[in-house]
């Protein structure tokens, strides 16, 4: 937001406050001043002059020989402007002066006549594109003055970098309101409290999209004479970087900068049937030509201003070429409206058209301020263009609403800010920016927020305003006083961090995917019917169809990761994700969230750079199960033992996941409740995700695992006596699980057994049909002595006897 220091003084008295002081104060108020510049410093050295005589050049019909008086000096200058004449006050660039564009003026001889400088046009001064003649200064302008002083261009320009939550300060009056709060001077408003009483019957306004246009007001002005604006108005617009066009358009731009309310002027005679209709674009309205002469492509969500036949403006963005104000215009319709922020933002982005108007509407315009801005613009147009207003105009306000008062605790304000203000002092601070306060009780104020402060809607916002107005630099510095206590431990977080650090140690890479997936991805997994994972939360405004719902499983994201890694020719893929899944609740309140730990394995078992002595082999279901076992051990959770609550069990075909291969699926059960699974993904499912390789997947309900009582870590001394290992190859029926065999050996009661491991499971060959050979290693060790062969034989014989007795299988010592 740009404004000049002198312009600001029209609305609030800043006497005693230099521009630099003002910039510092505004920055401390939260309105960061980006720059403090003199926009016309390039005009330094140019002088005002009076043309004392003007006669035709003896050798050129279109040139004039002018004598100009600059203070006590008289110079001859050759000029080609058609409007140069005796008695005219002008701006002169003397030899040695450098004009904007790095154009240096020197002494010259033109058609035999000496010229000691140049009489300048507005274009040469960089003030406008007008180059048909020299710039004419007001009659009676004293000669010999600095140009920027005589033209009033010496005021510094202040540029405030506004944050999106302060659209009220996208106006000089908004800035002045902030300034008045710290200089304790009243705010001077040109128009305040205007309203439409006598409605104009000469045109009609209909709002067909009240959700996108909560208010629309218009005013007709007749007998308008289009022409250039007076210098004071052009000077202000030029100072802040706007190009003067004509008196009507310049007034709308001036009032937009003054009140922060964008306005638009239509040539009323070009509006068919004298009607204004605010509506969305229709399906057959494919394009619309804006003021810049570009045909813009429309869609059915673009908000338009239309007459009785066709669109005449893109609401809040830019007017149309067919209804613009021109030199022939004699009657205008002045528009002042309020449009939906999101709608204008989308239209501006879609049309690739950003304007000063859309900038303000995107951030929010005060609907209560439309009439004041309309009345102010009408006054100026009548004054500068000789127009006559017809009645008061028309005001349609379907979106009228009032903000509820906000309760503010005095004690809480003082506690949070570390200050000690009374209720009256807090009320005085807030009332300095027009927030009206009344006492609710001894500790509370009831604050009514003005409509232009749409960013204030809760107590915390008001406390921030108190801090801002009191002055951040005035808040006393003090060390915090805290009651130190031992921080509460979060076991779940500790376990998450532990697994995130341990799993990469066995070759896994952690991924973090978006929490949004597409509903079609659940269908691709075969999930259907009354599956809980179909109770998903839909997004109101998704970025795309592939991100339309919140995920109920981590698998789709992991499969997309696998596909991407395969495309990058990774020979071994081991990925895991520890994240949330979300389920819709019955009462449509906040979704139910659960943490899941899922992983995928594909490709070479031994990694991307396996040594030559490793046999190349792909991962299988046992690798995936081993990863789950590693996770459980890392969490100090026992499983597959006699007293353990957790155990692995093969899943029956009728209970399989819809994406799992039959016979290649294991469930992790907490007693009888499944809290995890390990499975191979069906090839048909993988093909739908664009994957040709085999993929194994595990999924664990991490929240349920965290709630389990973990085993306490116990320390024991390192063994000092050697161990002895014995291998057994046991022939059993194929329905006997490895877990049953391990549990039988560990539960045999033999005290010398230190560890039992299964190293091989074999079927086929010489193994009878319906049976399998299970190879296991039993490690024996004593904590008190070195074992003899006799000791080991005795214990081993007992183990063999127990296995034979329980499973009825044959065996042999390996």
N, C-alpha and C positions, 0 to 999 in steps of 0.2 A: 504494500500500500504506500503510494507516494503522495506527498503533500508538501507545500512550502510553509515556512515559518510564518510569513506574513498572512497567508491564507488562514492558518489556524487561529490567528489573533482575531479574526472576525467572530469567532464562536466562544472564545474564552480568553480572558486577559492574562497574558504571560509576561507582564511587565516585571523586570528584574530577573528574568530567566533567559539566559543565553541559549542559542540553538544547541550548543554542546551540552549544557546543563539539562536541557529538555531531553536530549537523546539518552543521557545517563538515567534520568528519572524514568523514562518509558521502559528502558531495558530492565531496570529493577522492578518494574511493575509486571514484567513478564512479556512485554511487547518489545522484542529484540530489534534494535535499530541496526539495519544492515549497512547503511551508508549515510553520510552527511556531506552533500556535494553542492557545488555551485554549477548548475547545468549550463550556464551561459558564460563561463569563464573564457571561452574561446573568442568572445566578442570584446574582450578587454582591449582598449586602445582605439576603438571606433568612437567617433565624435558626432554630436548633433551639429547641424549647420543650417543656415538659411540661404536660399537661393535669392541673391540680390538682383541678378539680371539673367535673362535667358534669350539667346538669339540663335538663328539658324546657322549651322556650320557653312562656311563659304563654298566648300567642295563636297558636301554630302547632304542630300535632302533629308535623310532620316536621323541625322545627328544634330545635337544642339551644343552651343558654346555657353557654358554656365559660369557665372561668378558666384562663388559661395563664401559666406562669412562664417568663420569658425573662431569665436571669441574675438580677438583683436586682429586676426589674420584673414586676408582675402586671397582666395586661390581660384585658378581657372581649371575647370574640369569638363572634359568632353563627355556627353551623356547621350545615349540612344533611346532612352525611355520615352514613350509617347505622352506620359502624364507629367513630365517635368515642366515647371512653370515658375515664374517670378513670385517670390513671397512664400514659397513652399518650405516647410521644415522637413529636413531629411537627415539620413544617417550617412556619414562619409567615412570611407576607409582611406587614410593617408598613406603615402609611400612608406614602405617598410612593414605595413600591417599584414598579418597572415589571417586570411578568412578561413572559416570551416571548410574542410576538404584540402587543407594545406595549400591554398591558393594565395600567393604572395603578391601584394600590390606594389608597383613601382612607378616612377615617372615614365611617361611615354609621349610619343608624338603621333597623333592620329590625323591622317590626311593633311599634314602640314601644320597642325595646331597642337601646342603643348597641353598635356593633361596631367595634373598633379594629384592624382588619386581617383577614387571611384565613388559615385553615388549608388548606394546599395538597394537591392530589392529584398523582399522577405526571403526568397529562396537562397540568395547569396549569403544572408545572415543565418541560414539554417532554421528559420522560424516557420516556414511553410513551403509548399510547392509553387506558390504564386510568383511568376516571373514576367508577367505581361507589362509590369511597370515598376518604378521604384517605390519603396515604402514611404507612405505619407504619414508624418507625425502630426499629432494634434496641433491645431493652430495656436500660435503663441508659445510653442516650446522654445525655451532659451537655447541659443547656440553655444557651442564650446563645452557642453556637458559630456560626461562619459555616457555612451550609448546605453549600457546596461542599467545605469542609474536613471536616465530619462525614461526608459521604457518600463521601469519597475521590475527588471530582471535580476536584481541583485540579491533577492531573497534566497536563502539556502533551501535546498530540497532535501527532505528527510524521507528515507525509504525504510519502512518497517516490515520485517519478515514475519508475517502472521502465521500462527499455528492454526490447523484446521478447526479447532474448537472456538475460535474467536471471530466469527464472521461479522459480529457487530462492529469490529474495528476496521472493516474494509470500507470505511467512510471517514471523512474529516470530522463529522460530528461525533462518531464513535471514539475517535482519538481524543477529541476535545473533552468528551465526558470523562475519560480517564485522567486527562490533565487537570480538569477541574477538581478531581478528588484530592490531589496533593497541593494545588495552589490555593485551595479554599476560595475559589472565585466561582460565581454562578455561570452556568452554561447558557449561552445565548442562541436560541433556535429561531431561524427565519420563519418557520411555520410549525405550529404545534397544536394538536387537538382538532385538526380539520375533520369535517365530516360532510357527507353528501345528504342534503335535506331535500332540495328540489331536483327530482330526477329528470334527466333529458329524455324526451319522447322521440327524438329524431333518429335514434338507432336502438338496436336490441343486443343483449348479451346472453348467450346460453352456454352453460358449462355442462358438457356431456361426459366429462371425465373428472368428477369432483375429487376422486382419490389422488389425481395428479395435479389438480389446480384448486387449492382450497380457497383462493380469493382472486377475483379479477375486477378491476375498476377501470373505467374509461371516461374521458372528458373530450368534448368537441370544442374546437376553437376555430372561428371563422375569420375571414378578411385578413389572413396571414400574408405577409410580404416576405418572401424568402430572399435573404441576402447575407452578406458577411456579418459576423458577430462583432461587437465592439471590442476594442483592444483589451480591456480588462478581463473579458471572458476568454479571448484567444490566448492571452498571456498565461492564465492559470492552466489551461489545457496543454499548452506547449511545455510549460514548466514540468508537468508530470508525465510527459511523453506521449500525449494524444494529439492527433492532427485535427485542427479546426476544419469544419466542412461548410456549414451554414448556420444561421442563427438558431433554427429549430433543433437540428441534430446536436449542435454544440450545447444547447440547454439541457437536453436529455442526458448527455455525457456528464455535464457539470453536476446535475442533481444526483446522478448515480454515484459520483465520487463524494458528493456532499452528504447524502443520506444513506448510501449503501444500497439503494433500491434501484435496480435496473429499470429503465423506461424505454418505450419505443413509440415513435411517431409514424402513423400511417397517413398517406394521402387519402382522406375520407372519400373523395369522389371516385377513387379506384376500388372501393369496397362495394361489391355487388349487393344490392338490396339493403344497404345500410345495416348489415347484420354482422355480429361477431360470434363465432362458434368455436369453443375450445374442445377439441376431441383428439382421439388417436387417429393415426393415418389409416386409411382404408386399404383393402387388399389391392385395388386397382390403381392406387396412387404410388407409383414406383419411384418417381423422382420429383425434385423440387429445386428451382433455381434461386439461390440466395443472393443477397446484396452484392457479393463479390463476383457474381456472374458465373458461378460454378453450379452445375446440375448435381445435386446431392441425392444419393440413393436412400429411399425411405423403407422402413419396415412398419409393421402394425403396432409396434410399441413406441413409435416416435410421436410425441405430443405436438400437435399443430394448432396454430391460430388460423381460422378460416373465415371467409366471408360467406355470402349466400350461395356461392358456386364452387369455390376452390380454396386451397391453402394460400395464405398470404405471409406466413412466418413460421419458422421452427421455434416453438415456444421456449423462451429463456435462452436461446442461442443466437439466432440472427434472423432479421427480417427478410422478406422476399423482394426480388428485383421488380416485380410488377406493381408493388404498392408503395415504393419508396417515395420519400419527399424529394421533389425536384424544383427547379426554378419556376415552374408554372403552377405549383401548388398554392392554393388559396384557402383550403380548409383541411384541417388535420384532425385525426383522432389520436389522442394521447393515451397510451396504455401503461398501467401500473398494476402489476399482478404478483402473485406468489405461486411458485411451482414446486413440485416434489423434487427433493434433492437427488434421489437415486435416478429418477427418470431423466433429469437434465444431464446428469453425469454420463449416463449410458448413451444418450443421444449425442452428446459432444464427442465421446470416444468413438462411437459408431460412424459419425460423419467426419471424424478427424478435423473438428472445427472447435477450437478453444477461443473464447472471447471474454472480454471483461464482464459481460453479462453472465455467461455460463459459469465463470469463476465464482461469482457471488451466489448464484442460485445453487450451485453444487454444495456450497458450504452452509447454506440456509439463510433465507431472507425473513425478516420480521414481518409476519402478515399484518400486524397492527400498524405498521409504518407506511403502508402503501398509499393511503389517502394523503398524508402529510407531504410525501414526495410528489404525488400527483398535483396537489394544490400549489406547491412551490414551483414546479415546472410550468404550470399554467400561468402563474403570475409573471415569471420571467419571459415567457413567450409573448404574452400580451404586451409586456413592456418593451421588448427588443424587436419584435416582429409586427407590432401594431395589431395584434389579433384581439378578438372579443370572444370570451368564453360563453358557451351556450349552457345555461343552467349550471347545476353542480356536477352533472355527469351521471354515471351509473356505477353501482357497487354491488357485486354478487359475492357473498361470503358464506359458501356452504360448509366450510371447514372450521367455523369459529369454535374455539374452545378456550378454556381458562385453566391455567396451571394451579395445582393445589399448593397451599402454603407449606413451607418446610419448617419443621421444628428444629431449633438449634440449641444445644446445651452449652451454657456459658462455661460450666466447669470442665466439660470435655474439651472445649476449644482451648482453654488455658492449659490443660494437661498435655494435650497433643503438641501445642506450639511452644510450651515452656515460657509462657508469659502470664501476666496477671492483670487482665482487663475486666472492668465491670460490664454489666449488661448494657448500660447506657453508652459506654465507650464502643462496644462492639456494634451496637445499633447505629451509632453515628458513622462509623467506618462504612458499614453496608449502605446506609442511606446516601452516602456521598456518590454512589454509583446507581442510585435510584432503586435500591432494594428496600422496600418499606418494611419496617419491623415493629412489632407490638409485643408486649409482655404476655407470655402464656402462663407462667408461674414464676417463682423466685429464681429458678435456675434456667428457665427456657424462654427463648424468643420465638415468635412466629413470624417467619420471613416470607414476604410475597415478592416473587422474582418477576421483573419486567419481561415482556414478551421478547425483547431483543436479546436476552441472555438465555438462549435455549440450551446452553451447556451446563446450567445449574439446575439440578433436580434432586439432590440429596444433601444430607447434613455435611458430609465430607467436602462437597464442593464449596459450601459456604465457609467452612473452616479454612479452606485454601484461599478464598477471597479475603478473609480477615488477615491471614498471614501476608498476602500480597499487598494489601492496603496499609497494614501496619508498618511494613517494610522488613524484608528478609534480613537486611543489614542491622536492624534494630533489635532483633530477637537475641537475647543474651546468650552468650556461650557458656555452657556448663557441662561438667562431666556427668555422664549418666549414672544414676544410682540404681543398682540392681541387687536383688537377692540371689546370690550365686548358689546354684544347686547343680548336682550331677545331672548332665543331660539325659533325657529319657532315651533309652535304646530302642531302635526300630529293627527287630530281628529280620523282618521281611526284606527291608532295604539292604541289610548286611548280606543276606543270602543272594539277593540279586547281584550285588557287587562281586560277591565271591564267584558266582557262576560266570559272570561276564569276564572275569580274569582267568578262571580255570579252563573253560571250554576252548579258548584259542590254543591252550597248551596241548590239546589232542587233535589239533588240525582244523578246528572250526573257526569260521569268521562270523562275527555278529552283524546282523543287518537291522536297520530300523526303517520300516515301511510306513506309508501313510495309513491312517486309521480308516480311510475311505476305500471301498471297493465297489464293483458293480454287481447288481442283483443277478445279472447273467452269469457271473463267475460262480455263484452258488449253484445255479442250474447246471453249469458245466461239470461241477463236482458230483452231480447226481443227487444233491440234497433236495428232498421234496417231502410232501405230506405234512405231518404234524411235527417234523423235526424242529427242535428248539432254535436251531440256527437260522430258521426262516422268520423268527420274531425279531427282525432287524429294525433299526431306526433309520428312517428316510430323511435325507437332507432337503431343506426347503429350497435352497439356492445352490445346487451342485455345480462344480466347475465343468463337469462332463458326465456323460452317462456311466463311464467307467469308475466314477467316484460319487455315485448317487446314494450310497447307504454306508452306515458305519459297520465295520467288519464284525462278524460273529465267529470267525475262525481265522487263524493266521496263515492257513495253507495257500490261498490264492496268491498272496504277496510273495511267499517263498517260492512257489512254482514260477512266477514271473522272474524272480531272481535267478533260478536255475536256468531258465531259457536264456537269459542275458549272458550268463557265464558260459553256457555251451556255445553260444554265438561267438564268444571271445576265445573259443577253443581251449577252455580249461579242462584238463584231463581228469581232475579230481575236484569234486564239489562237496563241501561240508559247511552248511550254513545253519545258524540258529537265530531265533528272535524271541526276546522276552518282552511281551507287550500286552496291552489290554484288548479284550473283546467286549462288545457292547450288546445288550439285549433290551428290547422294548419292554416297558412295564405296563401292567394292566390299566393303570390310571393315566398313562401318557405323561407322567412326570419325568424326572431325570432318568436316563437309562441305567440299567443295572450293569456294573462293570466287574470284570474278572481278569486277573492276570493269568496268562498262559505262557508256557515255555514250549516252543515247537522247533523242530529241526528237520533238515532234509540232507540225504546223502546220495551221491550219484558218482559213477565213474570209478577210477582206480582207488583201491583200498589204501595204498601206501603213499598217496599224495602226489604232488606234481613233479617231484624230483626223487623218485624212489631209487635206492641203490640197486646195482646190477644183481646182487645176490638175493634180492627179494623177487619172488615169483609174481609176475604181473597178474593181478586178479581184481575183479570188480567187487564192490561192497555187496553185502547180502543182509538178510533180516537179522542175523546174529550181530553184525556190526552195529546196526541201529539199536538193538537191545543192549549191547555192551555200552553204548553211549548213555542210555537211560540208567543203567546200573552205575556208571561213573557219576552221574548227577546225584543219584540217591546216596551214594557213598560220600560225595562231597558235602551233602546236607546232613550227614550223620544219621541217615535213616536206614534201619535194618529191613531186609526183605528176603523172602524165600527161606526163612528159618522157622523153626517150630513155634516160637513165641512172637514172630513178627506179624504186624498188622497188614503189611504190604506183601503181595505176592503176584508173580506173573502167571497168567493162565491163557492157554490158546482160546481164541474167540470162535464160537460156533458160527456156522455160515449164516444162520438166520439173524445173528446179532452183529454182522459185519458192518463196517462203515460202507456207504454206497460207492466209495472210490477205492476200496481195498480189494486186493487179490485174494480169493478164497485159499485157505491153507497157508497164507503168509501174513498172518495177523496175530498179534499178542495183545492182551489187555493187562493193564496194571490195576489191580483191585485193592481198595481199602476195605478189608473184610468182603462184603458183597457189592460194594459200590465201585463202579469203574471211574477212575480218576486219571487215566492215561491210556495210551495205546501206541503200538508200534506196528506199522504195516507197510506193505509194498503197494504203490499206487498202480491202478489198472492202466494198461497201455492205451486204451481208448480215451481215458481221461487225460493222460499225458499228451496224446496227439491233439486234443482240443486246445491245449495250451501251447502247442507248437514244439513239444519235446519228444525226441525219439529214444533217448536213453532211459534205462531203468532208474526209478527214483524210490528211495525208502524214506519213510516219514515217521516221526514220533511227535506226540503231543501230550503235554502234562498239564493238569490243573494245578498251577503253581500256588494259588491261594490255599487249596486243600493240603498240599504238601507242607506249606509253611505252618499250618495249624497243628501238625503232628508233633508229638514230643520227640525231640531228637535225643540220640544217645549221648551221654556225657563223655567227653574225651578222657581217656584214662592213660596215664603214663606208666610205662614199665621199663625196667632196665634192658639194655641190649643183651641178647643171648650170648653166653660165653662158651656154650657147649655145641658141638656140631650137630647137624640134622642128618636124617637118613630118609631117602625117598624110595617109595615102592609104587610101581604101576600095576593097574588091574585092568583087564579087558573083560567086561561083563556082558554076557549075551542075555538080553531081556526082551519082553514083548514090546512092540513099537508104541503102545499106548502108555508106557511107563515114562514119565518125564524125567529129565535130568535133575530137576529140582528135588524130586522125590528121592533120588539116589543120594544127592548131596546131603539132604536133611537126615537120611538114615545113617550115613557115616558120621556126620557131626553130632548126631544125637545118640551115638552108640555108648557113650559113657567112657570111652577109652581116653585116659588122661594124657597119653603121650602124643595124641594127634594134635598137630599145630595148624595144618592147612589141608584142604581138599580142593582139587581143581579138576575139571573135566577138560581133556585136551583133544578128544576126538569122538565123533558120532558117525557110524558107518552102517549103510544098508546096501544090499545087493551082493553080488559075487557069491561067496560060499555061505553067507549069512542066510539062514532059512527065511522063507517068506513070512511076513508078519512079525519079524523080529528085527532087532538092531543091536549093533555092538557099540557099547559105550566105554571109552577109555578114560580112566581117571588116575590122577596121581595123588597119593597120600603122603604127606610130610610128617615125620615123627621127630620129636626132640624132647629132651628132659631138661628141666631148669636146674637140676641138682647134680647131674653126672653125665659122663659120656656113655651113650647107649652101646650095648654089645649086640652082636648078631642075634643072640638068644632073646634079648629083650624085645627087639624089633619083630622077630618071627612070632613071638607070642601075641603081641598086640595086633599084628597084621592078620594072623590066623583068626583072631576074634572078629575083625572087620569082615573078612571073607565069609565067615560063618553067618554073620548077621545078614549080609547081602543075599546069600544063597537061601537062607531061611525065609526072608521076606519076599523076594522076587522070583525064587525058584529057578533062577537062571544058572547057566554054566559059566565058568570063568577059567582064566589061566593067568599065572603070574607073567608079567611082561619083563 
